[in-house]
């Protein structure tokens, strides 16, 4: 017996619509950026997730758990979004992205400044295309400074912050912080 089949079916309600009419282009991947744009979508914004042509968002392959072949990591971070793929490494793909930018209100990225410039998605380039655009960068170390070109995931942030010294056992190496689990 599949437990999912025993859950009650809820009818869709109107939800929160305070960002209705706002168009967001989501060029993010993994968790931090997609979670931020998920909140915007939940508040009524139209969020268009632009994924890389090969493989899409990194979380599409994260699992288990999978449901009907879909990663629950991906599904949980990208509900209420439309999705498309574009090859931003090609001039044609960048042209498509720039056409989308002309119609958007907000662009959200999770890449370093160097990568944004290479793909034509940096603030200066997009501001020239759409002066009123809101440009958001979700990065581990910011867009300027000695670590600006470094990627960052949770394990890296845990190491830099020294929070890992709070985990594990006395006299043994630090451990990655575990996922919180409810206790019954």
Secondary structure, 3 states (H helix, E strand, C coil): CCHHHHCCCCCCCCCCCCCCCCEEEEECCCCHHHHHHHHHHHCCCEEEEEEECCCCCHHHHCCCCEECCEEHHHHHHCCCEEEEEECCCCHHHHHHHHHHHHHCCEEEECCCHHHHHHHCCCHHHHHHHCCCCEEEECCCCCCCCCCCCCCCCHHHHHHHHCHHHHCCCCCCCCCCCCCCCCCC
